[in-house]
Amino acid sequence: MPWEAFATFNWSPVKKGGKTFVAYRAMSETAYHEGVHLRLSTIGVASSTDGAHFRNRKQLIVPQEEWERFGCEDPRVCKVGRDYYIFYTALSNFPFNSEGIRTAVAVSSDLVHIKERHLVTPFNSKAMSLFPEKVGGKHLAILAAHTDSPPAKIVLAPFNKLEDMWSPEYWQKWHEKIDSYTINLSRADDDQIEIGAPPIKTTRGWLLVYAHIQHYGKGDVVFGIEAALLDLRDPRKIIGRTKGPFITAEETYERYGQVPNIVFPSGALIIGKDLRVYYGASDTTGCSADVNLDGLLDSMIPGAQDKLLVRGLANPIIGASLQNPWESLATYNPAAIDLGGRVHILYRAQALDNTSTIGYASSRNGLTVDERLNDPIYVPRADFERKGVSGGNSGCEDPRLSKIGSRIYMCYTAYNGIQAPAVAVTSISERDFLARKWDWTPPVLVTPGDTDDKDACIFPEKIKGKYLILHRLDNSISADFVPDLNFAGPRLGNRMQLMAPRPGMWDSNKVGISAPPIKTDKGWLLLYHGVSQHGIYRVGVALLDKKDPTQVIARGAVPILSPHTNYEKVGQVNNVVFPCGAIVRKGVLYVYYGGADLVVGVATAPLKRILATLT
């Protein structure tokens, strides 16, 4: 249809008679309107039986009044009593400026006909929504005031009766006390906060999903979707909030469009155990994303996410040994495999001259070490990992283990201090491994030459008749299929990007795998490390499709492990938790990680609990 030919985005859902209806912003192609050429925005409506696929699209709100003559944008729908209140941005002048951008409301009984409409705010405002029920005996609205004439404020407005919403006298008195109604959700002076979805009542508080724009008005602006919990009785009180965005522009349809790299929330519904967020992508399309509601709420309470993985009481379980020169500086970044009733831990050991080798320890209970060898089980053997510069880092780093058939394959980072770090692969029979007969095959480089490549593992079983290798290139997790594990052919290079850093989030700088993927009835569980722009290493989780693990089903919005203890925050590299191994025993996930590039720790959690955050 011409009225929505250019874009449809920023949609807001509401339940009605067993169906889900959405009001959305529809933008026409450039046309001649009111004496100017512009893409005119109006409000459309559509319906769905499953909350995901919408049909019966019709135009609902078109400019009629002087105060909306140049467009109606970004609706938020709230049901109060028998009526639906559709708040939207009304544009009264062109070119657009702050004086002509205000909030209006249309009232409908059936989402088909508009029975009345009003200009709400006499001042610059871009978004508004009502709470779905009275708070303290009054109707309560939340809105963004002076959005286009900073400093913008997120504010509450209580009304004795709904008609007060379009009373200029009410707003004049209210504005005199605006600071007493303000909710401060900014973390930095250059943040911009905008109203997203209408508030949702939960047992823990009012859930507010909103748009958080970092570095507003600058070149490195980042749009993100965040959430806050407001007190049920006094919504001015913030009980908790996400520590950053849980959605940023990541998918192609979010990164490219009318305005690139935008995710903008405008609605949300609770669907079973999930929160479904409806948002606009790149000011072009309407999208939705599901997030586990309890997991989201838990992440908003200070300290709650650190309870997901419980650190071992004996941590750190492995530390440097002055008695053994080869591991006298540091021991960290451990691989792990569960064989013969023991957890075998292969860790990176560093000598005072910064040469890395692989040490061995094992544990019966998975939490404390009861065996540790005095000699390394793997040392640099090839030119690409022997020290090439005196005193510089070199050797065999960060092992990861995969058992395939009767052999155990170890991927590790090989580095000689001259060439770029690269991934090497070696293997050993399970029999020799358990007999402590360290008869490793000669190492083979498998990743592209002169390319910084790390964090690799081989999938523990074939996928579609081929072997799949995960590794890190260009700060992203990549995947490559290989026909066999002899690695006699060309090095990896036909890579698929599996996961990339997410701008503005805790994993915004780079991502790499942690432990090799673990097969579950929900899919392949992948632990990965993410590095923030501030250089903090954290651990996240993702779920890969069971049949095609190159497809990411779900990705955690928040980390499951962050540097918290002294041995994770202070070391050779501060603020690092870095796993290379994980096992599952009796339904419990054991994660083995390096702390601050200095020691080895272990943390555990019920596997079902980890999967629940993703499913």
N, C-alpha and C positions, 0 to 999 in steps of 0.2 A: 504494500500500500504506500502511496506517496508520502503520507504523514509519518511513516516510520522507515523510509527507504534507506536512510543513511546509517542510523545506529539505534539500538535499543539497549538500555543499561540502567543501572541504579534502581533496582526493583525492590518492592516491599511486599511481603506476604501477609495474608490473614486467612484464618479458617472460616469457612461458611458452608453449612449444610453438608458436611462430609467431604467437601472439596477444599482445595487451596486456591485462593485467588491472589494475584499479584497486580499491583499498580506499578507502572514502570515509565521511565522517561523515554519518549520516542522522539527521534530527530529526523526531520525531513532533509532531502537534498536542498541545495541552495535555491531559494525561490524569492520572488518579489513580494514583500509583506510590509504593510504600513509605510510604504515609501522607501524601503531599503531592501537590499539583498542580504539574506541571512538564512542559516539553517534553523528553522523554527522548531523549538521543543514544545511538545504537548504531553499529556499523560494518557497512556494506554492502560487497558486492563485485560487480563487473560486468566484462564482457569485450568486446573489440573486435578486429576484423581490420585496421583501418586506424589505430588509435591515436587516433582522434578521436571516433568515434560508438560508444557503449557500450550493450550490451544484456544480457539475462539477469541482471538485478539481483536479488540475494539478500542476506538478512541473514546476516552472518558471525560477528560478535561481539556478544553481548548480556550485560548485567550478570548475574553469577553469584556473585561473591565479595563479601565485606563491603567490601573496599577499592575496589569499582567499582559499588556498589549504586545510585548516582545518575547513572550515565552513563559511556559510553566515547566519547572524542572524538579527532579529528584523527590518523588513522593514518599511519605511515610504514612502507613495506614494503621489506625487504632480503632478498636471497637469499644464503644462506651454505650451501655444500655442496648438499644436496638439499632443504633445508628453507627455508621462508619465515618470517622473523621480522617480525611486525607489531607495531610499537611504537605505543602510544596513550596518551592522557591518561585516567587513571582517577579518578573522582570518588567520594569516600567519604562526604561529608556534604552536607547542604542546610539552610540556604542555603550556597552554595559559599564556601569560604575557602581560604587558602593551605595550611593544615595538611592539608586533605583533597584536595588536587590533586597527584597524583604520576604517575610514568610506570610503565606496565605493558607486558608483551609477551605476545603469543600466538604459538604455533608451529604451523605447518601444513605438510603435505607436498604438498597439492594445491590450496590456496586454496578448498577446499570444507568441509573438516572441521578443527576446532581440536583438536589432540591434547594440548596442555598450555598453561597460561597462568600467569604469575607477576607479582607485584608487584616492580618493579625497584628504584626509588629509595625509601629510607626518609625522604627529605626532599622538600620542594616542588620539583617539576619538571614541565614541561609537554610536552616534546618530546625525542625521542632517535632516533638512527639509527646503524646500523653502517656502517663502511666496507666496500665489497664484497669486499675481500681483506685479508689480514693486512698490517700495517705493522710493520717491525722484528721480525718473527716473532711478533707478538701480534695478537689481535683488537682492533679499536679502535672505540670509539663516540664520537660527538659528541652533546652534550646541552645543554639549557638548564637551569641549576640556579637555584633560588630565583626563578623567573620571576614569581611573584605576591608575593614578599616581598623587594623590591629591597634592595641592588643585585643585579640578575640577572647571571649569568655564563654565557658560552659556554665549555664546557670539553670536554676530551678525557678518555677513560677507557680505559686498556689492560687487556685481560684475557688471562690465560694460557689459560683455557678459558671457553667460553660460559656455563657454569653459574655462573661468578663474577658474572655480571650480576645475579642475584637473591640474592646473598649479603650479608646485613646486615654481616657482619664485613669483607668487602671494602670496602664503602662507608664504613664507619667509619674505616678506615685511609686510604682515598683522600681522604676529606673533610679530614683533617688537613693534606693537602698540596694543597688545591684550587687555590691561587693558582699553583702550578707547572704546572697543567694548563690554565690559562685562556688563551683567545684573545680579544684585545681588538679588536672591530670597531666600536666606537662612535666617533663624531666629535664628540659633544657630551655634556655631563653628563646632559642630559635625554633622551638616546636610549635606546631599548629594542631589543635584538636578540633575535630568536627563531629557532630552528632551522627551516629550510624543507625543502628536498629532501635526500635521502640524498646524500652526496658522490659525484661522478662522476670517474673517472680519465681524464685527458687526457695528451697528451705533454708538456704544459707544467706540469702540476701537478694537484692535487685541486681540482676545481671545486665550490665550495660556494655554492649558491643559498639565500639566507636572507631573512627578513623584517626590515626596518629601519623602526622606528617613530620618527618625529621628534616632539619635544615631548610625550613620553609623559606622560599624566596631566594634560595641559593642554588648553585649549580649541581650539588650532590644531594638533591632532595630525594627522600625515600618515603613512599607511601606504604603504610602498614595497617593491619587490622589488629586492634588490641581489645582488651576487655577489663572491666572493673566490677567489683562487688560493692554495692551500696547498702547501708543499713536499712532494714525493712521499715523501721519506724522513723528514722531520720536519714533520708537519702543524701543529705549533705556530708555524712560520714562515710569515708572510704574504708571498707573492711579489708580489702585486698585487691590486687590487680596483677595482670600479667607483667612479667619483668621486661617485656619487649613485645614486638608483634608476633602473633602466631600465624599470620598469613602475610606474605609480601609477594611482589610480582616475580613469579618463578616460571609459570607456563608460557608457552608462545603467545597464547591469546591475551595474556596479561602484560606481556612485554612489548607487543606491537599492536598498534591501532591508532585511533584518532589522536589520543594523547598517550604516548608509551609509558610503560612501567607504573601503572596505576591499578591498585585494588582498593575499592571504596565500598564499605558496607552500608547497606540501607535497610536491612531486615534480617530477622532470625526467628526460627521456630524450634521447639524441642520436638524431635522425632524419635520416639523410643528412648534409648539411652544416649542419643547423640544430640548435639546442637547443630542445626543446619543454618549456616550463614549465607545469606543472599547478598551478592555484591556485584558491582560493576567492574569490568575489566577493560582497561585502557580507554575508558569512555566510549566503548564500542559495543560490548556484549554484556548480557546478564548471565552471571555464573553463580554456582553454589558450591560450598565445601562443608563436609561433615567433620565434626571433632567430638571425641568422647566427652560428654558433659562432665562427668565426675572427674575425669583427668584434667579437664580445663579448670574446674573449680579448685581442685587440689593444688594446681600449679600457681594459683593466685594467692594462696595463703602463705605468708612468709615461712620458709623452711620446710614446707610440705614436700616439695619435690626431692629434697635430700633424703626423705624417708623411703623413697621407692627402692633404691639399692642400699642395703645395710652393710657398712664396712665391717670387716672381720675384726674381732676384739684383739687379735694378735698382730694386727698391722703395725708397721710394715713387716711382711713375713720373710723378705730377703733384703739384705743390705750389703754394702761393700765389705770386703774382708781384707784387712791389712796383711793377713798371713799369706794371701795369694796375690802376687803382684798383678796378675792378669785381670783381677776384679777389685783392685784396691781403690779405684776412684768412684765407681758407681755400678749399680746393678738395677736394670729397669726394663720396661717394655717386653713383658713375657708372653710367649705362646703357651698353649696348654692343650693336652690331649688326655682323655680318660681311657686307660688300657690296663687290663690285668688287675683291676681293683685299686689302682693308684692314679692320681692326677700327676702327670709328668709335665713339669714346667721348664721350658727352655727360655732363658732370659739373656738379654744383651748385657754383657759385662765389659767394663771399660777400665783400661789400665791408665796409669798416670801419664803415659805418653799419648793418650787419646786413641789407642788402638782398641777396636771392639771385636770381641769374640762371643761365642755362645756358651753359656754355662748351663748346668743341669741341677734341678732339685725335684723332689717329688713329695707327695702328701697322700696319706690314706684317707683323711677326712675332708680334704680339699681346702681346709682353713689354716692349717699349720704345717710347716715343713718338718718332716722327720728324716729326710735324706737329702744330702747335698754333696756333690762331688768336688774334689779339690783341684781338678784339672778341667779345662774347657773341653767340650765335646765337639766343637767345630771351630776351626781357625781359618784365617785368610789363606787361600791356596793359589789363587789366580792373580795375574797382574792387575786386573780391574778392581781388586780389593786389597792389594798390598800397599803399604804406605808409600806414597810418592813424594810427600813433603814432610820434613822433620817437624814433629810436634803437632801437626794438624790431625783432624779427625780422619780415620780410615778404618777399614775392616768390614765386619759382617754385623749388620744392625737389624733390629726389629723383626724377629722371625715370626712366621705364621705357619701352622701345621694343618695338613689335610690328609686323612687316611683314605686311600682309594685302592680297593682290592686288598692285597697283602702288603702294599707299600705305603710308606709315610713320606709325603712330599713337603719340603720346607721351602717356602718363598722368603727371601730376605733382601734387604737393601745392601748392595755391594758398593763400596766407595773407596777410592784410592787417594782422595784429596786433590786430584788433578782434574779428572773427567767428572761429568755430572753423575750424581747418584743414579744407579740403575737397579732393576730387579733381577736377581739371580734365583735359580731353582736348582735344588739338589734333592736326592731321595735316599731312602734306606728301607730295607725290609723290616716288617714288623717284628720278625723273629730276632734279627740283629739288634733292633732298638731295645726290645725287652731284655735281651742278654747283655746290654751295655757294650755291645761290640759296634763301635762307631764307624762303620764301613759305609760312609756316604759316597754317592756317585760324584764325579767331577762337576763343579757348578757350571751352569750355562746361563748366559745373559739372554733374557727373553724380550726386553723392551727396547724401543727405538734408540739408536745410538745418539749420543750427545744430547739427550733429553732428560731432564730431571724427572725421574719416575720412582715412586715409592709405594708403600702400603699395598702389597699384593697378596693374593691367595688364589688357590685353585678350588673351584667348587667341588665338594666331596662326592658328587655323582655326575654322570653325564646328563647333558641337557640336549634333547633332540639329536642324540647320537654323537655329540661333540663335547669337548671339555671347555668350560667357561672360566676365564681368568679375570678377576677384578684387580684393578690397579689405579693409581692416582696420576693423572696428567693434567696440567694446566689448572691445578687446585681443585679439580673435580674428580669424582669417582667414575672410572671408565670400565667398560666390559669388552672382552675380546674372546671370540671362539677360536679354538685350535683343534685340528683333527686328531692329534695324538699328543702324548707327553714326552716324546723324544726331543722335541724342539730342534729338529735338524733343519727345518725350513726357515723362511724369513722371520724376522722378529715381529712382535705384535705391532699393529699399526692401523688396522681397520677397526678402529675403536668406536664404540657407542657410548655416549655420555649417559650414565645411569643417574647420577645425582650431582647437582652443582651447588655452590654456596648460595645462600638466600640473603639478598641485600637487607641490611637493617636488623637482621636477626642474630642469634647467638652463634650461628655458623656462617657468618657473612664473608669471611676471608678465604677459607679453604675447607674442604672436607676430604676425608680418606677413610677407608674401611678400618675397623678395629679387628675383631675376631672374624674368622671365616663364617659364612652364613650357617644358621642352624635350621634344620627342617622341622616344621611344626604342622599341625593339622590346619592351620590358618594360612600357611605360606612359609617362605624362607625369612627368618628373623635375621636382620642385618644390624649389628652394632657398628656405629661409625663415630669417628671423632670430628668435631667441628671446631674451627678456630675463629674467634671474633676479631673485629678490627683492632681490638686492644691486646691481641695476642694471648687470650685465655683459651686453653684447650678444655673442651667438655665432651661428654659422651652422649650421643643420641641414638635413636632406634628408627628403623624403617622396616616395612614388610614388603617382600617381593613376591610376585605371583608364583604359585607352586609349580606350574607347568612352564612358564616363561619368565624366569627371574630377571630378565632385562626390563620387565615392567614393574614399576614401583606402585604398589597398591595403596600404601599409606606411609606417611613420614611424620614422626613425632614433632609437635610444635615446640616442645621445651626439652632441654637435656634431662637425662635420667641420672647423670652423675656430673658434679662440678667440683672444682678444687675447693676444699673446705678445711681440711686439717692442715697442720703445720707441715707434715711431710709431703703434702700435695701443693702447697703454696710457696715453699722455700726450698730451693735446690739449685742444680745447674741451670735449669730453665724454670722460672717461677710460674705458678698457676697452671699446672699441667696434670691432667689425668689422661692416660694414654694406654688403652687395652690393646693387646695383640692376641689374646686367647680367651675362650669361654667354653664351658661345658655345662651339660644339664644332668643332674642326678636326682632321681625321685621327684621330678617336677620342679626342682630348684635350679635356677640359673646362677652359675658361679662365674664371675667376671674377674679376670686377672689383668692388672694394669700397672703401668709405671707411674710413680708419683714424682713430679718435678724433675724428671730425668735423673733420678737419684736412687730410688728404692722401688720394691715391688709390693703391691697391696692386692687384696681380694675383697670383693663385695658381692652380696647375694640378694636374690629376690625370687619369689615364686614366679615361674615362667608365665603362668596364667595372668598374673598381675601386669607383667610387662606387655603381654599381647593385648590385654584389655585396653591399654592406652591407645592401641592402634586399630582395634576392631570394634 
